[in-house]
Amino acid sequence: MEREAGVRDPAELERSGAPAAGRISPLTTLGPVHLTVADIERSLAYYTGEIGLERLAMSDGRLSLGVGGRELLVLVEEPGATQSFGHTGLYHFALLVPTRRELARWLAHVARQRIALVGLSDHFVSEAVYLSDPDGHGIEVYWDRPRDVWEGQVAQRMTTVPLDVDSLLAELDNPSSEPFDGLSPQTVMGHVHLKSAEIPNTVAFYRDLLGLNLMAELALSAAFLSAGGYHHHIAANTWESAGADPPPEGSAALRHLTIVLPDGDEFDRIVGRLRRVGVETTATASGTIVRDPSATAILLTTA
């Protein structure tokens, strides 16, 4: 990804003394992604056997998956749900493993099981492997290069080139026999990449209202935003969704993503700001739901 002319890394701006008033807390993280699926048993088999998540709870057509007892993904069954191509919503959710060796261990498992992939990429900030689940939901499994390698260079150097698979698998003594019993317990939801109807109003929402930093922008067709100078927690593109509508009822689609604020004070500050500018908010037992300009639902909650 080449840097668009005039775009600077906001982390650089803040270090040089630019005001950071209104920015979301740098301690903000992402929580579970909630999806609709057509067949919960099929999804259970895929996410536990192929991806390596653990089953946490399952009842009444609702499946909770995660690692180390922590929830990362929630699937809700709607029999007959159809794939939501051509609409806004989820491009992919991204599971961040803690080390390069953990990514290699997972990729060796994928290769042995002949699990279908849709891409293998080096993004300079990270190395990533892409899949698509049985309902067409995009998945990324990745690791981050050390922050001191890319910090302050995201806008200039984040890119997409082919992954050096041989180098990655060389992390293992013997990829063909490397044990795999699931994703690392330190795996987290690293980022969520969205399909949006347009980029300028998406940036205006996530940057100017939620307070994320705009880390990079690609010719008004994609944007990458984050808290605390991370390369991105939220991405959005229009590659398959320019001008598109949200998925219709009965779609296997994103129900909501989760943004986790560090405490109640930050939650009140962010939700209050959204309400003051007229963003509709819906209180739930877990937090507050808001929608971005493409009607993608976001659950704001606290750690």
Secondary structure, 3 states (H helix, E strand, C coil): CCCCCCCCCHHHHHHCCCCCCCCCCCCCEECCEEEEECCHHHHHHHHHHHHCCEEEEEECCEEEEEECCEEEEEEEECCCCEECCCCCEEEEEEEECCCHHHHHHHHHHHHHHCCCCCEEEECCCEEEEEEECCCCCEEEEEEECCHHHHCCCHHHHCCCEECCHHHHHCCCCCCCCCCCCCCCCCCEEEEEEEECCCHHHHHHHHHHHCCCEEEEEECCCEEEEECCCCCCCEEEECCCCCCCCCCCCCEECEEEEEEEECCHHHHHHHHHHHHHCCCCCEECCCCEEEECCCCCEEEEEEC
